[in-house]
Amino acid sequence: MESDSEFGDPCNCPIRDVLDRIGSKWAMVVVFMLEAEPQRFNMLARSIPDVSKRMLTRTLRDLERDGIIARTVFPTNPPSVEYSLSEMGRSILPLFWKLIDWSVEKHANIRESRRRFDSGFASDALLN
């Protein structure tokens, strides 16, 4: 078990360390794209059109480094590379699905809260 002091230390906190990576803008999307089947880089890039190739490359490397995905190189000419979820990557899918379900369930509430908050700021600006 981690010591309490590690949770307050940003350099050693396991929660921050893991959530910084898995909670990044593109990591969840990549994990979901690999849920059904392994994919090559260009297939992933086409499936996620708003991610740059540079950011996709970095996200794939980070997820591979953390053991979430596996990278397989095939001895073709030129070599082809395929990405797939590792066992650990598959183990996070149920947690992601819970977060997605919660997001869908609460989205209208969140949008309404944002609207109220933003309109409050607008009226505050008029007072100043």
C-alpha positions in Angstrom: 0.0 0.0 0.0 1.2 3.5 -0.8 2.0 5.8 2.0 -0.2 8.9 2.6 2.8 11.2 2.0 3.1 9.9 -1.6 -0.4 11.1 -2.4 0.5 14.7 -1.5 3.8 14.6 -3.5 3.1 15.3 -7.2 6.3 13.5 -8.2 5.4 10.2 -6.5 1.6 10.2 -6.3 0.3 7.1 -8.0 -3.1 8.7 -8.7 -1.7 11.7 -10.5 0.9 9.6 -12.3 -1.7 7.2 -13.8 -4.5 9.7 -14.3 -2.3 12.2 -16.1 -1.6 9.6 -18.7 -4.9 7.8 -19.0 -6.9 11.0 -18.6 -5.0 12.8 -21.4 -7.1 14.2 -24.3 -6.4 11.3 -26.7 -5.6 8.3 -24.5 -9.2 7.2 -23.9 -10.1 7.6 -27.5 -7.1 5.5 -28.6 -8.0 2.8 -26.1 -11.6 2.7 -27.3 -10.4 2.5 -30.9 -8.3 -0.5 -30.1 -11.1 -2.3 -28.0 -12.6 -4.1 -31.0 -9.4 -5.1 -32.8 -5.7 -4.3 -33.3 -5.1 -1.4 -35.8 -2.3 0.0 -37.8 -1.3 3.7 -37.4 -3.0 5.0 -40.5 -6.2 3.2 -39.6 -6.2 4.9 -36.2 -5.4 8.2 -37.7 -8.4 7.9 -40.1 -10.6 6.8 -37.2 -9.6 9.9 -35.1 -9.5 12.6 -37.8 -9.0 15.5 -35.3 -5.8 14.2 -33.8 -2.5 15.2 -35.4 -0.1 12.5 -36.5 2.4 13.8 -34.1 0.0 13.7 -31.1 -1.2 10.2 -32.1 2.4 9.0 -32.3 3.1 10.5 -28.8 -0.1 9.0 -27.3 0.7 5.6 -28.7 4.3 5.7 -27.4 3.1 6.8 -23.9 0.4 4.1 -23.8 3.0 1.5 -24.9 5.5 2.7 -22.3 2.8 2.3 -19.6 1.9 -1.2 -20.7 -1.6 -0.2 -21.8 -1.1 -1.1 -25.5 1.2 -3.5 -27.3 3.1 -2.7 -30.5 3.8 -5.5 -32.9 6.2 -5.1 -35.8 5.7 -7.4 -38.8 8.7 -8.3 -41.0 7.3 -7.0 -44.2 8.9 -4.6 -46.6 8.5 -1.9 -45.4 7.8 -3.2 -41.9 4.2 -2.8 -40.8 3.2 -2.0 -37.2 0.0 -2.9 -35.4 -1.3 -1.6 -32.1 -3.5 -3.6 -29.7 -4.6 -3.4 -26.2 -2.6 -5.3 -23.6 -4.2 -7.3 -20.9 -3.7 -4.3 -18.6 -5.3 -2.1 -21.3 -8.3 -4.3 -21.5 -8.7 -4.2 -17.7 -9.4 -0.5 -17.7 -12.2 -0.7 -20.2 -15.0 -1.4 -17.6 -13.9 1.7 -15.7 -14.0 3.8 -18.9 -17.5 2.5 -19.7 -18.7 3.5 -16.2 -17.3 7.0 -16.8 -18.9 7.2 -20.2 -22.3 6.1 -18.8 -22.0 8.7 -16.1 -21.1 11.3 -18.6 -24.1 10.5 -20.8 -26.4 10.4 -17.8 -25.2 13.7 -16.4 -24.4 15.7 -19.6 -27.7 17.7 -19.6 -27.2 18.6 -15.9 -23.6 19.7 -16.6 -24.6 21.8 -19.6 -27.4 23.5 -17.5 -24.9 24.2 -14.7 -22.5 25.7 -17.1 -25.3 27.9 -18.6 -26.3 29.1 -15.2 -22.7 29.7 -14.1 -21.9 31.6 -17.4 -25.0 33.7 -17.2 -24.1 34.6 -13.6 -20.7 35.8 -14.8 -22.4 37.9 -17.5 -24.6 39.6 -14.9 -21.6 40.1 -12.6 -19.8 41.8 -15.4 -22.7 44.2 -15.9 -22.5 45.2 -12.2 -18.9 46.2 -12.5 
